[in-house]
């Protein structure tokens, strides 16, 4: 069966309109939301320490605004808790719109890294841990299901893959330990 040129043109125009609407909403090809990512799943692990974080929430609090953010893009703070202790994990994204389409570098300073590690604290094996700002982290953060530049009530999935140094305090002994920071976890909208 032959298709009329007008039907083909209409189908093509409709496809372009749908694609354009997806681009305007700020969502990648993934459907909005965490897509089955677990509530717990970010792990900081190294020699003799494993700290697990989850129950992450993300809010457009404008805590670390990026100077190059387009109009309407507000920085996002992501916060979670240690599930096997008393610690916390806090990140800030100056440009959540960029996380929709690409992996972004981890760092301590929003001017040099799009995903800023604000805080990592934890407790395990009678020791406490805090982020060591003297040692720059490496690695990236990426997302799936992040829509509307973070405004979507659906939340999204966050994947971390990097290394970070933590200051370990065990009684009077204080040293620095390097840990891998990795995992995929759901981030609920605040």
N, CA, C and O of each residue as an XYZ file, in Angstrom:
760
protein
N       0.845     -1.175      0.000
C       0.000      0.000      0.000
C       0.891      1.239      0.000
O       1.867      1.318      0.746
N       0.543      2.189     -0.837
C       1.297      3.433     -0.935
C       0.743      4.439      0.050
O      -0.468      4.534      0.250
N       1.658      5.202      0.672
C       1.243      6.258      1.585
C       1.212      7.581      0.840
O       2.088      7.870      0.024
N       0.210      8.368      1.126
C       0.143      9.670      0.475
C       1.207     10.590      1.066
O       1.545     10.474      2.244
N       1.735     11.500      0.253
C       2.747     12.419      0.738
C       2.237     13.252      1.921
O       3.013     13.567      2.823
N       0.971     13.606      1.932
C       0.464     14.453      3.020
C       0.461     13.690      4.345
O       0.774     14.277      5.381
N       0.117     12.398      4.342
C       0.126     11.613      5.572
C       1.554     11.475      6.094
O       1.797     11.593      7.295
N       2.514     11.219      5.165
C       3.902     11.092      5.558
C       4.417     12.409      6.135
O       5.127     12.402      7.141
N       4.077     13.519      5.526
C       4.495     14.833      6.015
C       3.887     15.115      7.379
O       4.558     15.655      8.258
N       2.627     14.757      7.563
C       1.960     14.969      8.841
C       2.605     14.128      9.930
O       2.819     14.609     11.043
N       2.918     12.873      9.616
C       3.573     11.990     10.595
C       4.940     12.538     10.979
O       5.308     12.547     12.153
N       5.689     12.997      9.978
C       7.012     13.553     10.249
C       6.903     14.806     11.108
O       7.678     14.968     12.050
N       5.966     15.690     10.808
C       5.779     16.923     11.577
C       5.374     16.599     13.013
O       5.843     17.247     13.948
N       4.507     15.603     13.195
C       4.095     15.198     14.535
C       5.283     14.651     15.309
O       5.439     14.953     16.492
N       6.125     13.849     14.659
C       7.328     13.317     15.308
C       8.269     14.422     15.744
O       8.835     14.371     16.836
N       8.437     15.431     14.882
C       9.302     16.562     15.233
C       8.716     17.360     16.390
O       9.461     17.832     17.249
N       7.397     17.518     16.427
C       6.759     18.256     17.521
C       6.945     17.533     18.844
O       7.220     18.167     19.862
N       6.796     16.205     18.840
C       6.993     15.417     20.061
C       8.439     15.518     20.524
O       8.691     15.705     21.714
N       9.392     15.399     19.608
C      10.809     15.515     19.959
C      11.109     16.903     20.505
O      11.861     17.041     21.469
N      10.527     17.934     19.896
C      10.731     19.298     20.379
C      10.172     19.497     21.772
O      10.785     20.180     22.591
N       9.012     18.909     22.056
C       8.412     19.017     23.394
C       9.299     18.351     24.430
O       9.438     18.861     25.541
N       9.901     17.223     24.088
C      10.805     16.538     25.020
C      12.030     17.392     25.298
O      12.505     17.446     26.433
N      12.545     18.063     24.271
C      13.717     18.908     24.472
C      13.374     20.107     25.350
O      14.177     20.507     26.193
N      12.183     20.685     25.158
C      11.762     21.826     25.966
C      11.595     21.423     27.419
O      11.934     22.202     28.310
N      11.085     20.230     27.685
C      10.844     19.809     29.063
C      12.144     19.540     29.808
O      12.139     19.447     31.036
N      13.256     19.413     29.094
C      14.538     19.182     29.744
C      14.767     17.730     30.092
O      15.580     17.428     30.966
N      14.082     16.837     29.441
C      14.218     15.415     29.747
C      14.925     14.728     28.587
O      14.666     15.023     27.420
N      15.816     13.814     28.925
C      16.481     13.044     27.882
C      15.492     12.031     27.324
O      14.288     12.151     27.550
N      15.980     11.052     26.608
C      15.104     10.037     26.054
C      14.527      9.128     27.130
O      13.581      8.386     26.865
N      15.082      9.173     28.344
C      14.574      8.362     29.446
C      13.239      8.918     29.912
O      13.020     10.129     29.863
N      12.335      8.036     30.370
C      11.122      8.560     30.988
C      11.492      9.239     32.309
O      12.500      8.892     32.925
N      10.691     10.188     32.735
C      10.956     10.899     33.984
C      10.844      9.947     35.167
O      10.001      9.049     35.176
N      11.702     10.150     36.165
C      11.647      9.363     37.394
C      12.852      8.465     37.558
O      13.676      8.353     36.650
N      12.962      7.815     38.726
C      14.145      7.021     39.049
C      14.266      5.695     38.308
O      15.317      5.057     38.372
N      13.232      5.270     37.616
C      13.342      4.071     36.789
C      13.788      2.818     37.518
O      14.589      2.050     36.986
N      13.295      2.599     38.707
C      13.635      1.380     39.440
C      14.926      1.444     40.222
O      15.341      0.442     40.804
N      15.584      2.616     40.251
C      16.811      2.742     41.055
C      16.454      2.531     42.529
O      15.397      2.979     42.972
N      17.313      1.862     43.288
C      17.009      1.593     44.695
C      17.080      2.864     45.545
O      17.718      3.841     45.152
N      16.430      2.850     46.702
C      16.476      3.982     47.633
C      17.834      4.098     48.314
O      18.219      5.181     48.755
N      18.551      3.000     48.401
C      19.871      2.954     49.037
C      20.840      2.382     48.019
O      20.509      1.418     47.329
N      22.043      2.965     47.911
C      22.944      2.380     46.930
C      24.208      3.139     46.649
O      25.013      2.682     45.838
N      24.432      4.290     47.281
C      25.706      4.982     47.117
C      26.642      4.472     48.207
O      26.311      4.512     49.392
N      27.813      3.994     47.795
C      28.763      3.389     48.731
C      30.097      4.120     48.637
O      30.621      4.348     47.547
N      30.636      4.484     49.797
C      32.006      5.001     49.901
C      32.813      3.886     50.543
O      32.626      3.583     51.722
N      33.709      3.272     49.779
C      34.429      2.113     50.320
C      35.912      2.189     50.009
O      36.328      2.650     48.947
N      36.694      1.721     50.972
C      38.144      1.683     50.826
C      38.707      0.701     51.829
O      37.979     -0.143     52.353
N      40.001      0.802     52.103
C      40.639     -0.087     53.064
C      39.949      0.008     54.420
O      39.961      1.060     55.060
N      39.362     -1.070     54.842
C      38.763     -1.215     56.173
C      37.591     -0.283     56.449
O      37.266     -0.059     57.615
N      36.940      0.273     55.422
C      35.756      1.104     55.662
C      34.764      0.957     54.511
O      35.144      0.942     53.340
N      33.489      0.850     54.870
C      32.394      0.901     53.904
C      31.275      1.713     54.536
O      30.753      1.362     55.594
N      30.916      2.804     53.870
C      29.832      3.666     54.303
C      28.770      3.645     53.208
O      29.089      3.853     52.037
N      27.513      3.398     53.571
C      26.436      3.281     52.588
C      25.426      4.400     52.813
O      25.026      4.678     53.943
N      25.018      5.041     51.708
C      24.102      6.184     51.779
C      22.868      5.930     50.921
O      22.910      5.190     49.937
N      21.782      6.556     51.317
C      20.540      6.440     50.575
C      19.524      7.456     51.049
O      19.853      8.424     51.733
N      18.264      7.208     50.664
C      17.158      8.113     50.983
C      17.480      9.544     50.561
O      17.303     10.490     51.329
N      17.960      9.683     49.314
C      18.347     10.986     48.796
C      17.134     11.793     48.360
O      16.174     11.259     47.804
N      17.203     13.097     48.628
C      16.191     14.030     48.136
C      16.915     15.156     47.411
O      18.043     15.504     47.762
N      16.271     15.717     46.410
C      16.845     16.823     45.652
C      15.894     18.000     45.650
O      14.708     17.852     45.356
N      16.421     19.173     45.980
C      15.604     20.375     45.995
C      16.281     21.522     45.260
O      17.500     21.683     45.328
N      15.489     22.308     44.563
C      15.998     23.473     43.845
C      16.092     24.634     44.833
O      15.238     25.519     44.857
N      17.142     24.610     45.639
C      17.311     25.570     46.728
C      18.196     26.753     46.359
O      18.303     27.700     47.138
N      18.830     26.721     45.194
C      19.727     27.769     44.721
C      20.889     28.013     45.689
O      21.300     29.152     45.908
N      21.417     26.915     46.270
C      22.528     26.996     47.225
C      23.885     27.210     46.556
O      24.805     27.732     47.186
N      24.023     26.817     45.297
C      25.306     26.963     44.597
C      25.062     27.388     43.156
O      25.399     26.649     42.231
N      24.480     28.573     42.949
C      24.133     28.992     41.590
C      25.358     29.103     40.689
O      26.416     29.572     41.109
N      25.197     28.667     39.459
C      26.262     28.765     38.460
C      26.108     30.078     37.710
O      24.999     30.457     37.333
N      27.215     30.769     37.494
C      27.159     32.072     36.822
C      26.717     31.953     35.367
O      26.219     32.922     34.793
N      26.893     30.770     34.760
C      26.533     30.588     33.356
C      25.180     29.901     33.167
O      24.851     29.487     32.056
N      24.395     29.775     34.238
C      23.096     29.098     34.127
C      22.119     29.933     33.302
O      22.003     31.142     33.505
N      21.423     29.288     32.377
C      20.417     30.024     31.608
C      19.246     30.429     32.502
O      19.062     29.874     33.585
N      18.473     31.381     32.051
C      17.296     31.830     32.798
C      16.399     30.644     33.114
O      16.140     29.806     32.250
N      15.930     30.572     34.337
C      15.019     29.506     34.751
C      15.698     28.271     35.307
O      15.014     27.389     35.828
N      17.030     28.169     35.218
C      17.747     27.020     35.765
C      18.250     27.395     37.157
O      19.014     28.346     37.323
N      17.803     26.627     38.154
C      18.130     26.879     39.555
C      18.994     25.734     40.060
O      18.740     24.574     39.735
N      20.013     26.049     40.852
C      20.895     24.993     41.359
C      20.143     24.048     42.297
O      19.191     24.440     42.971
N      20.598     22.795     42.322
C      19.938     21.736     43.085
C      20.852     21.200     44.179
O      22.025     20.910     43.941
N      20.300     21.075     45.375
C      21.007     20.445     46.483
C      20.437     19.046     46.670
O      19.222     18.866     46.746
N      21.328     18.054     46.743
C      20.940     16.657     46.959
C      21.478     16.241     48.317
O      22.659     16.423     48.613
N      20.611     15.688     49.131
C      21.007     15.306     50.485
C      20.508     13.891     50.787
O      19.387     13.527     50.434
N      21.364     13.099     51.450
C      20.992     11.751     51.872
C      21.652     11.414     53.188
O      22.470     12.176     53.702
N      21.289     10.265     53.727
C      21.823      9.852     55.024
C      22.526      8.506     54.916
O      22.247      7.701     54.028
N      23.449      8.288     55.853
C      24.157      7.013     55.931
C      23.176      5.987     56.486
O      22.545      6.214     57.519
N      23.056      4.885     55.809
C      22.083      3.868     56.220
C      22.662      2.890     57.231
O      21.920      2.156     57.883
N      23.987      2.879     57.363
C      24.625      1.966     58.295
C      25.400      2.742     59.369
O      26.386      2.246     59.913
N      24.937      3.972     59.667
C      25.611      4.808     60.655
C      24.893      6.136     60.809
O      23.687      6.229     60.579
N      25.635      7.164     61.199
C      25.025      8.461     61.498
C      25.414      9.558     60.520
O      25.133     10.728     60.781
N      26.046      9.225     59.411
C      26.585     10.221     58.494
C      25.594     10.773     57.498
O      24.433     10.367     57.440
N      26.096     11.724     56.706
C      25.297     12.385     55.692
C      26.111     12.579     54.417
O      27.341     12.615     54.445
N      25.406     12.702     53.316
C      25.998     12.985     52.006
C      25.246     14.170     51.426
O      24.021     14.132     51.314
N      25.974     15.233     51.052
C      25.339     16.407     50.466
C      26.124     16.838     49.236
O      27.341     17.013     49.291
N      25.414     17.006     48.132
C      25.985     17.455     46.858
C      25.225     18.687     46.397
O      24.071     18.881     46.777
N      25.859     19.521     45.582
C      25.161     20.655     44.996
C      25.499     20.729     43.516
O      26.668     20.666     43.137
N      24.476     20.862     42.683
C      24.630     20.946     41.228
C      24.277     22.354     40.788
O      23.125     22.774     40.891
N      25.269     23.084     40.296
C      25.018     24.432     39.807
C      24.152     24.450     38.556
O      23.377     25.383     38.345
N      24.286     23.407     37.719
C      23.560     23.324     36.449
C      22.885     21.965     36.314
O      23.390     21.111     35.586
N      21.752     21.731     36.994
C      21.080     20.434     36.844
C      20.629     20.160     35.410
O      20.437     19.006     35.028
N      20.460     21.212     34.624
C      20.071     21.013     33.223
C      21.135     20.248     32.443
O      20.807     19.495     31.526
N      22.409     20.433     32.799
C      23.483     19.717     32.096
C      23.527     18.243     32.483
O      23.903     17.400     31.668
N      23.148     17.926     33.717
C      23.177     16.538     34.183
C      22.172     15.675     33.425
O      22.290     14.450     33.400
N      21.193     16.314     32.815
C      20.205     15.594     32.015
C      20.835     14.897     30.823
O      20.369     13.837     30.404
N      21.903     15.490     30.269
C      22.443     15.020     29.002
C      23.856     14.462     29.060
O      24.313     13.860     28.088
N      24.569     14.647     30.187
C      25.971     14.236     30.217
C      26.429     13.964     31.640
O      25.807     14.408     32.604
N      27.516     13.236     31.754
C      28.154     13.035     33.054
C      28.901     14.314     33.408
O      29.516     14.942     32.546
N      28.845     14.695     34.681
C      29.492     15.920     35.148
C      30.561     15.600     36.184
O      30.414     14.659     36.964
N      31.628     16.380     36.192
C      32.765     16.158     37.091
C      32.406     16.472     38.545
O      31.668     17.412     38.839
N      32.957     15.648     39.442
C      32.843     15.879     40.877
C      33.962     16.814     41.322
O      35.052     16.790     40.750
N      33.705     17.634     42.334
C      34.729     18.519     42.882
C      34.261     19.116     44.187
O      33.171     18.808     44.670
N      35.092     19.974     44.758
C      34.720     20.655     45.998
C      34.238     22.073     45.742
O      33.551     22.651     46.584
N      34.586     22.644     44.589
C      34.290     24.037     44.297
C      33.404     24.109     43.065
O      33.744     23.562     42.016
N      32.263     24.787     43.193
C      31.315     24.862     42.081
C      31.926     25.566     40.869
O      31.498     25.324     39.740
N      32.914     26.428     41.083
C      33.546     27.113     39.953
C      34.371     26.154     39.102
O      34.530     26.369     37.901
N      34.900     25.091     39.723
C      35.753     24.170     38.967
C      35.091     22.832     38.674
O      35.593     22.068     37.849
N      33.987     22.537     39.323
C      33.300     21.257     39.098
C      31.795     21.463     39.160
O      31.290     22.072     40.103
N      31.086     20.968     38.178
C      29.635     21.157     38.149
C      28.882     20.433     39.264
O      27.782     20.849     39.628
N      29.455     19.349     39.818
C      28.816     18.649     40.941
C      29.733     18.808     42.147
O      30.791     18.184     42.238
N      29.304     19.645     43.052
C      30.115     19.992     44.222
C      29.808     19.044     45.386
O      28.649     18.865     45.762
N      30.855     18.442     45.947
C      30.683     17.627     47.150
C      30.729     18.584     48.334
O      31.791     19.085     48.702
N      29.582     18.826     48.914
C      29.482     19.738     50.055
C      29.948     19.024     51.313
O      30.738     19.564     52.087
N      29.455     17.810     51.513
C      29.799     17.091     52.726
C      29.615     15.589     52.547
O      28.671     15.126     51.907
N      30.527     14.862     53.118
C      30.387     13.422     53.304
C      30.852     13.177     54.730
O      32.005     13.438     55.072
N      29.953     12.679     55.549
C      30.330     12.303     56.910
C      29.865     10.872     57.136
O      28.982     10.374     56.438
N      30.470     10.222     58.119
C      30.074      8.850     58.405
C      30.695      8.348     59.683
O      31.578      8.981     60.261
N      30.222      7.207     60.109
C      30.761      6.543     61.292
C      30.760      5.051     61.031
O      29.786      4.491     60.527
N      31.882      4.409     61.387
C      32.009      2.959     61.238
C      33.210      2.489     62.049
O      34.227      3.178     62.127
N      33.084      1.316     62.650
C      34.195      0.680     63.374
C      34.849      1.613     64.391
O      36.076      1.691     64.463
N      34.036      2.320     65.176
C      34.495      3.235     66.224
C      35.316      4.407     65.685
O      36.080      5.020     66.429
N      35.163      4.719     64.402
C      35.843      5.863     63.790
C      34.801      6.777     63.149
O      33.716      6.335     62.772
N      35.150      8.057     63.034
C      34.288      8.993     62.314
C      35.014      9.455     61.055
O      36.243      9.437     60.993
N      34.247      9.863     60.065
C      34.786     10.243     58.765
C      34.157     11.562     58.323
O      32.959     11.782     58.497
N      34.986     12.437     57.748
C      34.520     13.679     57.138
C      35.285     13.861     55.832
O      36.386     13.337     55.668
N      34.689     14.609     54.908
C      35.351     14.835     53.624
C      36.649     15.608     53.854
O      36.686     16.550     54.645
N      37.701     15.208     53.164
C      39.017     15.845     53.246
C      39.126     16.820     52.075
O      39.396     16.413     50.945
N      38.917     18.094     52.347
C      38.909     19.112     51.293
C      40.298     19.419     50.731
O      40.418     20.069     49.693
N      41.332     18.958     51.404
C      42.692     19.185     50.909
C      43.009     18.301     49.700
O      43.937     18.587     48.944
N      42.236     17.231     49.523
C      42.448     16.292     48.418
C      41.275     16.395     47.444
O      40.142     16.103     47.829
N      41.510     16.800     46.200
C      40.392     16.933     45.258
C      39.822     15.569     44.861
O      40.570     14.620     44.626
N      38.501     15.485     44.788
C      37.888     14.242     44.314
C      38.055     14.110     42.801
O      38.357     15.080     42.106
N      37.855     12.905     42.316
C      37.847     12.655     40.877
C      36.573     11.891     40.549
O      35.920     11.346     41.439
N      36.228     11.854     39.291
C      35.075     11.064     38.860
C      33.921     11.925     38.417
O      34.045     13.138     38.251
N      32.777     11.256     38.228
C      31.619     11.927     37.645
C      30.320     11.535     38.338
O      30.236     10.546     39.067
N      29.320     12.357     38.075
C      27.929     12.066     38.416
C      27.146     12.076     37.115
O      27.415     12.887     36.229
N      26.183     11.181     37.000
C      25.303     11.160     35.833
C      23.891     10.860     36.311
O      23.686     10.478     37.463
N      22.925     11.033     35.429
C      21.532     10.815     35.828
C      20.761     10.117     34.722
O      21.189     10.054     33.569
N      19.626      9.605     35.112
C      18.617      9.148     34.156
C      17.268      9.534     34.726
O      17.061      9.500     35.939
N      16.353      9.901     33.846
C      15.008     10.282     34.274
C      14.906     11.656     34.896
O      13.895     11.963     35.527
N      15.930     12.505     34.740
C      15.911     13.866     35.281
C      15.187     14.756     34.280
O      15.657     14.925     33.155
N      14.055     15.325     34.669
C      13.244     16.123     33.757
C      12.997     17.516     34.310
O      13.072     17.742     35.517
N      12.703     18.438     33.420
C      12.366     19.796     33.804
C      13.473     20.506     34.560
O      13.197     21.353     35.410
N      14.735     20.172     34.262
C      15.883     20.768     34.952
C      15.818     20.555     36.455
O      16.312     21.370     37.235
N      15.194     19.433     36.854
C      15.079     19.101     38.271
C      13.764     19.512     38.888
O      13.543     19.260     40.072
N      12.882     20.138     38.126
C      11.596     20.605     38.657
C      10.545     19.502     38.715
O       9.526     19.661     39.387
N      10.771     18.399     38.030
C       9.783     17.324     37.975
C       9.607     16.669     39.341
O      10.586     16.349     40.016
N       8.372     16.477     39.738
C       8.051     15.814     41.007
C       8.339     14.322     40.960
O       8.232     13.643     41.982
N       8.707     13.792     39.779
C       8.981     12.367     39.625
C      10.302     11.941     40.236
O      10.500     10.757     40.510
N      11.225     12.895     40.460
C      12.562     12.540     40.912
C      13.368     11.975     39.763
O      12.988     12.128     38.603
N      14.489     11.316     40.075
C      15.356     10.764     39.041
C      16.336      9.777     39.675
O      16.338      9.589     40.891
N      17.155      9.156     38.854
C      18.207      8.257     39.341
C      19.548      8.965     39.189
O      19.825      9.577     38.158
N      20.376      8.877     40.227
C      21.701      9.480     40.234
C      22.738      8.372     40.301
O      22.612      7.447     41.104
N      23.765      8.463     39.461
C      24.877      7.512     39.486
C      26.156      8.267     39.785
O      26.481      9.248     39.116
N      26.886      7.802     40.802
C      28.180      8.379     41.157
C      29.268      7.361     40.867
O      29.099      6.172     41.137
N      30.378      7.821     40.319
C      31.506      6.952     40.013
C      32.785      7.772     40.146
O      33.186      8.459     39.207
N      33.421      7.699     41.309
C      34.616      8.496     41.514
C      35.384      8.065     42.744
O      35.116      7.019     43.335
N      36.346      8.893     43.118
C      37.106      8.683     44.349
C      37.128      9.984     45.132
O      37.101     11.073     44.557
N      37.177      9.855     46.455
C      37.223     11.011     47.334
C      38.047     10.629     48.560
O      38.066      9.466     48.962
N      38.717     11.595     49.143
C      39.475     11.342     50.368
C      38.660     11.771     51.574
O      37.995     12.808     51.557
N      38.720     10.964     52.613
C      38.024     11.251     53.864
C      39.041     11.350     54.986
O      40.026     10.613     55.012
N      38.795     12.263     55.911
C      39.600     12.332     57.127
C      38.993     11.350     58.117
O      37.814     11.442     58.460
N      39.817     10.408     58.569
C      39.355      9.379     59.507
C      39.886      9.730     60.900
O      41.077      9.985     61.081
N      38.970      9.736     61.882
C      39.349      9.983     63.270
C      38.956      8.770     64.098
O      37.777      8.442     64.229
N      39.971      8.109     64.657
C      39.764      6.937     65.513
C      40.447      7.245     66.850
O      41.644      7.009     67.015
N      39.672      7.773     67.794
C      40.269      8.194     69.057
C      41.232      9.340     68.805
O      40.835     10.369     68.259
N      42.494      9.181     69.194
C      43.510     10.214     69.001
C      44.199     10.117     67.643
O      44.989     10.991     67.290
N      43.908      9.066     66.879
C      44.552      8.858     65.577
C      43.722      9.495     64.474
O      42.540      9.189     64.313
N      44.355     10.389     63.712
C      43.690     11.059     62.590
C      44.535     10.844     61.346
O      45.734     11.120     61.346
N      43.905     10.349     60.282
C      44.600     10.176     59.010
C      43.623     10.394     57.865
O      42.451     10.695     58.089
N      44.104     10.242     56.650
C      43.276     10.411     55.465
C      43.193      9.080     54.730
O      44.201      8.398     54.548
N      41.988      8.717     54.309
C      41.794      7.481     53.549
C      41.082      7.812     52.241
O      40.156      8.622     52.215
N      41.519      7.185     51.170
C      40.875      7.363     49.873
C      39.824      6.276     49.712
O      40.084      5.101     49.971
N      38.627      6.684     49.278
C      37.533      5.729     49.070
C      36.970      5.908     47.667
O      37.045      6.989     47.083
N      36.411      4.839     47.145
C      35.637      4.959     45.916
C      34.232      5.363     46.315
O      33.695      4.877     47.311
N      33.650      6.234     45.553
C      32.283      6.695     45.781
C      31.506      6.253     44.550
O      31.686      6.810     43.467
N      30.652      5.265     44.709
C      29.979      4.718     43.532
C      28.594      4.201     43.897
O      28.283      3.942     45.059
N      27.787      4.064     42.872
C      26.464      3.480     43.024
C      25.404      4.274     42.273
O      25.614      5.416     41.863
N      24.266      3.624     42.112
C      23.087      4.233     41.455
C      21.966      4.218     42.458
O      21.689      3.182     43.063
N      21.303      5.367     42.652
C      20.296      5.489     43.697
C      19.204      6.453     43.262
O      19.455      7.364     42.473
N      17.995      6.257     43.771
C      16.878      7.150     43.485
C      17.049      8.458     44.247
O      17.521      8.470     45.384
N      16.660      9.555     43.609
C      16.623     10.848     44.261
C      15.175     11.334     44.176
O      14.654     11.577     43.088
N      14.542     11.472     45.328
C      13.155     11.937     45.379
C      13.121     13.458     45.328
O      14.034     14.118     45.824
N      12.079     14.013     44.733
C      11.918     15.463     44.703
C      11.556     15.949     46.098
O      10.804     15.296     46.822
N      12.093     17.083     46.456
C      11.842     17.655     47.776
C      10.559     18.437     47.769
O      10.172     18.998     48.794
